[in-house]
């Protein structure tokens, strides 16, 4: 499906691939857990039907999470660890717009997190045998279209819930000319074609609460990134196109060594990873690595701290937000389909 956004998976390569696809609504989740996550059982609606999918084995203690009618997932966190030669998901915590469930499983290992600042989680995928080897998520705008009375975003064609298709003739939102300069305001996040139709998806931020909030919004295309880094990430400078105009936004200070990443015409971001650490009373982004559909850039900064990663399996990164003063206190991303 052209409009899908998949992030992850975190974990190992054992077992077999599993994928529930994107649901209209997740109604119930059962997690079986002991020393690791043994299984995940998901009940959901799609095209007016109720489905239940079981992934993993039969071990561990079952924990059931029935979701209310107006409750949806806005975050998943956990850890993965290598036990001998096998990498498994050790624990999971699920967060909804109403409360948190877990942690299930045991501590230890390398942490991961998917805090959805705008949007929601509508599905899971990964790898499993008798236990859950890896897990990832499907993301969609809060008002998404996977259901019998909603259209599925797929370019400019919206398949209907009963097999019919309706062509949508939408003007391209980024003409080379003819846009007033006021349209390029960075406060307008809905500048990517998908976001104009469906709403934004923001994941993060990872880091601390220092500094002031910053947000470049969603770009049409990111063309250049400069990262200033020393012991921490001092600044990020992003050049991008939006409404046919070129903009450059600088967030953070002027310290550190500059590292420039010019992106090719057909190159786009598919991953960000790094770590955050508390130094005294201040939590900062310590290092960053950027991954595109062509190569990896970094790491920039220094090691240590709590790792985070946003590996985009389907889709791309089209913007950044976070907090900053003289350094980058926190960072998050905007996501859209490829």
N, C-alpha and C positions, 0 to 999 in steps of 0.2 A: 504494500500500500504506500503510495507516494507521500502521503501526508504524515506518516508516523514518525515519532521521535522515540528512540530507544537509547537509554543510558546504562552503561555497564557492559559486560557483567564483571562483578568482583568475585574472585575466587580462583579455582584451579581448572584444569582441563580433563579431570577424570569424569567417569560416568558418560551419559549421553545427553545431547542437547534437548532441552524442553522449552516450550514457548506456548503460553496460553493465548497470545494475541492481545489486541486492545479490546477492552470491554466497554459497554455503555455504562454500567454501574457494578462495582464490586459490593456484594451484600454480606459476605461472610468469609472469614479466613480462619483456618485451623493450622496451627504450627505444632509439630511434634518435635520435641527437643530433649536432649539429655546433656552429654558432654559437648555435643555439636547440634546443628539443626538437621534433624533426621528427615523431615518432610514438610511440605507446605501444600495445603488443600484449599483451593479458592472456588467459591461459588459466586457467580456473576450473571448479569443479564446482557444479552446481545441479540439484536434483531427480534426483540420481543420474546426470546426464549431464555430459560434458566439453564445454566450449565454448571457442572462441578468438575474440576480438574485436580487430580492428585499427582504430585511430583515428589519423588524420593521413596523412602522405605516405610517400614511399619514400627520402627523402634521409637524410644523416647516417650516422654509424657505429653499427652495432647493438651493444647491450650486453644480455646475457641474465642474468636473475636467477631460477634455479630454487630454489623454496622447499622446504625439508624438510617431512616429514609433520607435524611438531609446530611449524612455524615460521609466524608470521603477522605482518602489518604493524601497527606501533604508531606510525608517524610518517611524514609527508611534509613536506619543506621544499624551498624553491626561491626563484626570483625571477621577476618579470614586468617587461617593459620595453616602451616604445613606440618603435618604429623607424619614423620618418616618421609615417605615419598609422595604422600597424598595431601593436597591442599583442599580444605573444607571451609564452609561457613560455620563459624563457632557460635555466634549469637546474633539475634535480631531484635530490634525495637521498631515498632510501627507507630507512626504519629498520624492522627487525623485532625480535621478542623475542630474537633471537640476535646480530644484527650490523647494520651500516650498509652501504648500497650507493650509490656515487656520491661526489662529485657528477658528474652527466652534463650536458653543455652548457657554457656559458661564464658567467662572473660578471657582476656589474653588475645594475642594475635595482632594483626595490622588492621586498624579501624578504617571504615569507610562510612560515608553519609551522603544522603540525597535530600537536603532540606529544600522543599519547594516553596519559594517566596511568592510566586504567582503561578497558578495552574494546579494540576493534581495528578496523582498516579492512577493509571487506569489499567495496568496490567503488569505481568511479571514474565521473565524468561531466565534461562540459565543452563546449568548442567547438573545432572543428578544420577546416582545409582541407588545404593541403599541409604545414602545420605545426600544432602544438598552440597554439591561441589562448588557451585557458583550461582549468583543471583544478580539480575538486572531488572530495570523497570521501563515501562512505557509511560510517557508523559503526554499530557494534552492541556489545552487551556481549560479554565474552570468550567466554561460553557462550551463543551466539545460536542462533536457530532457523530458518535458511534452508537447508533441505535435506530429503531424502526421509525421514529418521527423526526430524526435529525439526519442531515447530510454528512457524509464522510468527506473530509477535505482531501482532494486528490488533484492537485493542480487547479484547473478551472472546470473540471467535471466532477459533479457531486453525485456518486451512486446513491440511489434511494434505498429505503429499508426493505423493499419488496422486489428488488432486482431491477428496478427501472433506473434510468439515468437522466439527469437534467443538466443540460449544458448551461453554464453561467458565463455570459460575456462581460468580463470585468476589464475596464481600461487598465493598462499598465500604470502602476502608481509612481513610476520613476521615469517620466519623459526627460529627454536630454535638455529640453527647453520648456519654457512656459510656466514654470512654478515660481511663485513669488518668493523672495528671499525669506520672508517670515515663516514659510513652511519648513525651514531647516532648523527650527528651534529644537535644541537637544532635549527639551522637556517632553516632546512628543515621541513616545515609545513606539507607536503603531505605524512603523514606516516600512516594514517588510511585508510583501504581499500576503503571506500566510497570517501575519499578526493583524493586518487590517481586516481580514475576514473573520478571524477566530478569537483573537485576544493573545496577550503575551504569555510567555513561559519563562520564568526566572528561577534559577536554582542557585542556592547559596543564601547569604554569603558565609564564607569560612574566615574566621579571624576574631578580632575583638571589637569593642564598642568605642574605642578612642577616635579622635579626629572628628571629621564631619562627613555626612553622607555624600556620595557622588554617584552619578548615573549617566552614562553616555546615551542610554536608550538603545533601541534596536536599529542596526544599520542595514542598508541594502547589501553592501560589501565592505569588508575590512581590507584595506590595501597595505597598511604598514603599521608595525608595532615597535615602539622603543621601550625597553625596560632598563631602568637605572637600578643597579643593585650593588651592595657591598656585603655587610653582615646580614642585612635584611633586604627586602624589596623597597627601594626608596621611592620609585615613581613608575607609572606606566603612561605612555603617550600613544594614543591611538588615532590613526588617520583612516577615514572611511568615507563612503559615498552614501548620500541620502537625499532623495528628491532631486537627483541630478546634480547635486552640489557636493563639493569635497570639504570635509570638516576635519579638524585636528583638535583633540581634547587632551589636556595634560592633567593628571591626577597624582598628587603626592608632592614631594619636595625636589630638591636639586642635587642631592648627594648621590654617592655611588658611581659606579662605572656604567656608561651607556652601552647598551647592546641593541642593535637595530635588526629588525626582521621585516624585510620587504617581501610581500606575498605576490606570487605570480598571478596572472589574470585568471587562471583556472584553479587557483589554490585557495583553500578555505580551512578554517579551524575545526578540528574534530576531537580535541581533547585539551584539558588543562589539568595539571597536577602540581602539587607543592606541599608545603607544610606551614603550620602556624605554631607559634610558641609564645609563652608568657615570660617576659623579661622584667623582673621586678613586679610592677603593677600594670604593665602595658602588654597587651597581646598584639603581635604583629605577624604579617606574612613573611616567613623566613626565606623561602625560595619558590621559584616557579619554573615549570617546563611547559612549553606550548607544543601541541602536536597538530599537524595539518594532514590533509589527504596525500601529501607528498613526502614529508619528513618531520623530524622532531627538532626543536630549538631549546637549548638549555641543557642542564639546569642553570638558572641564574640565582645568585644568593648563596647562602650556606645551608648545610644540612642540619638535622635535629628538629625536634618539635613533633607535633601531631600531624600525620600526613592526611591529605585529602586528594581526591581525584574525580574528574568528570570525563570518563571515556565515552564518547558519543558513538554508539554502534550504528545508528541510523539517524541522520540529521546533521546539523552543524551549529557552531557557536557564532552568533551575529552581534554580540555586544557584551559589555561588562558593566558592573556596578559594585559598590562596596563602601568603605569608609577610609579616609586618609587625612593626615595632617602633614607633617614633614616626611612621613613614610606611609606605606600602605598598611593600614590596620586590618582591612578585610577585603575580600574579593569574591564576586559571584558572576554568573554568566546568564546571558539571554540565549535561548535555543529556538531553532526553527527547523522545519523539514529541509532536506537537501534541495 
